[in-house]
Amino acid sequence: MEMEEYRSGKKSLEIACYIGGAGAFGVFLRWLQLQLAFNELGLPDPSAFHILLILYVVAAALVFLYFVNRYEKQRLYLPDAFPPAFSHTGKLYLAARILSGLVVSAGGVLLYMQAEADRNSADYRFIAVLAIASGLAFILWMSCADRDPQPNTWILCVLSFIPMLFLAAWVVICYKVNTINSVIWSYAPELVAVAASMFAFFRLGGYAFGRPRWKDCLFCCMLATMLCITCLADSRYLGMQVIFVGLAAEQLLCCWVMVKNLQKGEAPQKKKKSTGGFESLT
């Protein structure tokens, strides 16, 4: 048992290093793009960095996909049930989930105060309130995996839905705020990172709503974490920067826990439910 825990911890550390390294290089590449591919008026000039950043994100996604497929080829799988998939005991895990969630909530508080004079203050403050709720919901959601007895399914569904609502609102408001902005590169990385995080929490929520897909979940969390780190090169409200840091920490923790809880063997076959000729979509 100790050897299995050591190996699972080694895999978690390996994947965390790859995600952190990919994010660090991504933020550096984005910083170079901002410094060298934009003129004094803030308009983009023809530059190879516009293509390089896109190619880098695609390359990072392929590397993450390789890891997920490698786990499957090693006959590893994540249980479909929420508790065994996200179980994480120990003071370090407790501190990690509390700290990451509080960072998101703290970013929401900062954004709420900073956006007072902004012409889109109502929109930003709406995001801020949802960010505060999202950070607290994440702490409670992660803690449910180690509770005995387990909380009701509807509680897990509500806690899973709050981060999805927060990120979906951010996507809409980001697009709304930049409707008159002709420089797509000035907000596209933020929009893509938030959308990726939304899909990551959507997949995480699948464990509460009874539609778990561990490979998609792990891949989305890995990619979203890297994109959130990459976005830190941009200039925006400090509160939003703090939220990105918290989101990256939350999703990195989920990646670590999922890889740690991978089990050896053949994944249990799912029973197909009869729906009068129609198969249920998952």
N, C-alpha and C positions, 0 to 999 in steps of 0.2 A: 504493500500500500504506500509506503514512504517513497519507494522508487517511482511509482506511478505519479504521485503528487509532485515529485521533483521534475519528472519529464514534462508534465502538464505545465508546471511553472516555467520551465525552460522555453516551451513553445509560446507561452504568453509573453515572456520577455522578448523573445525573438520577434514576434509580430508587432509588439509595441515599439521596438527599435526601428523596424521598417517603416511603420506609420509615422513616427516622430521624425525620422530622417527624411522621408518623402515630404512631410510638411515643412521642414526647415529649408530644404532645397527649393520647394515651391514658393515660400515667402521671399527667399532671396531672388528667385527668377522674376517674381512679380515686382519686387523693389527695383530691379534693373530695368524692367519694362517702364515703370513710372519715371525713372530717372533719364532714360535714354530714348524712349520712343514717344515722348510727348514734348511739344514745344513750350515756349514761355507763356503762351495763351491757354495752355492746358488742352490743346487739341492734339490728337494722335498724328504722328508722322509715319510715313511708310517705314516699317521696321520688321526685321526678322523675329523680334521678340514677341510680336503678336501671334505668329505661327508657333514659335517655340513653346510658349506657355500652353497652348492647346495640345500640342504634341506631347508635352510632359504630362499633362493630366491624363491623356489617353494611355501613355506608357505606364503611369502609376496604377491606373485602373486595371491594366492587363496583369501587372505584377500581383496586385491584390487578388485578382481572379485566379491566378496561378496557385496562390497559397490555399484558397478555398478548395480548388479542385484537387490539390495535393492531399489535403486532409481527407477528402472523400476517397481517393485512391488508396490511402493508408487504412481504409476501413474504419474511419472515425466518423462519428455523428453526434449531434446534439439532441438530447431528448426533447420530445414535443411538449412535455409538461413544463409549466413555468418554474416551479421550485427547483427541480434538478438542473434545469438549464441555466439558472441565474443564481444558484446558491453560492454564497461567499461569506464564510465565517472568519472572524478575526478582527482585531482592532485596526489594522491597516486598511482593510476593506471598508470598515465602518467609517473611518476618517476620510477615506477617498470619496465615498458616495456623499457624505455630508458636505465636504468641502466643495466638490464639483457642483452640487446643487445650489449651495449658498453663493458661489461665485456668479452663477446665472441670475439668481435673485438680486444679488448686490448690483450687478450690471443693470438690472431693471430699475432699481432705485436711483442709480446715477443718471440713467437716461431720462427718467421721469423729471428729475430736477434740472437737467441740462436743456431739455427741449422746451422749456417755458417760453422762450422768446422766438422760437422757430415758427415760421409761417405754417408748417405742418405739425404744430405742437400736439393737436388732438390725436393725430395718427400715431405719432411717436409715443405719446403717453399711453395710448391703447396697447401698443406693443410692450411698453414697459410694465404695465400691470400684468399682462399675460406672461411676461418673462419671470416676474416674481412668483406667480402661481406655478409656472412650469418648473422652476428650480425646486420648489418645495414638493411638488408632485413627484419629481424624479427621486428624491430622497425616500419618500414613502413607498414608491413603486419598487425600488431596489430592496428596501427593507422587508417587503412582503415575501420575498423568496426564502427568508430564513425564519419566518414566523411560524409558530406552532400553537394553535391550529392555523391553517391557511385562511386568509380573509376571503370573503365572498367574491365571486367572479365579477360582479358588477362594480365592486370597488376597484379592482385591477383595471377594468375597462375605463372607468372615469379617470383614474390616474394616468393611464396610457394616452387618453384622448387629449388631455390638457396640453402637453408639449406639441402634439400634432396641430392643435388649434392655434397655438402661439406661432409656430413656424409658417403655417398656411397664411395667417394674417400678415406676417412679415413679408412673405412673397408678394402678396397683393399690394401692400403699402409701399414696398420698395419699387414696384412697377408704377404705382400711382404717382409717387413723388418724382420719378424720373421720366414722366410722360413727355415733358418738353425738353429733355436732355438728349441732344443728338449724338453725344459721345457715348456709344454703347459700352466701350471698354472701361468707362469710369464707374459703372455700376454692375456690369455683367458678372464679375467674379463674386460679388456679394450675393447677387440673385441666384447664381448657380450653387453656391455654398449653402445658402438657406434652403433651397429646394432639395438639395442632396440630404441635408439633415432632416428635412420633413419626411422624405422617403425612408430614412434610417429609422426614425421613431415610428413611422407607419409599420415597418417590418417588426420592430420590437413590440409594438402593440398587438401584432398577430398572435403572440403567446397568451395575451389576455382574452382576445376575441375568438380563440380556437382555430386560428389559421396560421400555425407556425411554419416557417420555411427558413431553416437555420442557415443555409448557404447564402440566400439572398440577404438575410438579416446581417450576417457577418460581413459580407462584401459591402453593403450599403454603409455600415458603421465605419468601416475602414476608410472608404473613399470620402465620406462626409467629414471625418476627423481631419484628414489631410487638407481638404478644401477650406475648412474653417481656419486652420493654421495659416494657409496661404493668404487668406483675406486680411490677415493682421498687418500686411504691408501698406494697406490703404489708409487714408486719413478719413476719420469719421468721429462721431461722438465717442468719448471715452467709455461711456456706458455700453455702447454697442460693441466696442472692442472687448470689454470685459465679458460680455455675453458670449462672444465668439470663443474666448478662452474657456469659459465654463462649458459651452457646448462640446468643444473638442475634448475636454477632460471627461465629460459624461460619456461620450461615445467611445473614447479610448478605454474607459473602465469597463464598458459593456463588452468591447472586443476582448479585453483581458479575461473577463469572467467566462465568456462563452468558450474561448479556447481552452481555458483551464478545466471546464466541465465537459469537454469532448470525451466521448466514451468509445471504447474499442469494440468492434463487432459489426454485425449487420443491423441497420436501422429497422425498427419494427414496421411491418407493412401496414399502411393505412387501409381501414375498411371503407369501401365505397358505399355511400348511402343511396338507396333507391329514391329517385325523385320523379317517378312517373315517366322515365325515358330521358330525363335531362340529368347530366352529371353536374354535381356541385362544383363551382369554380373556386379555386384556392389561389 
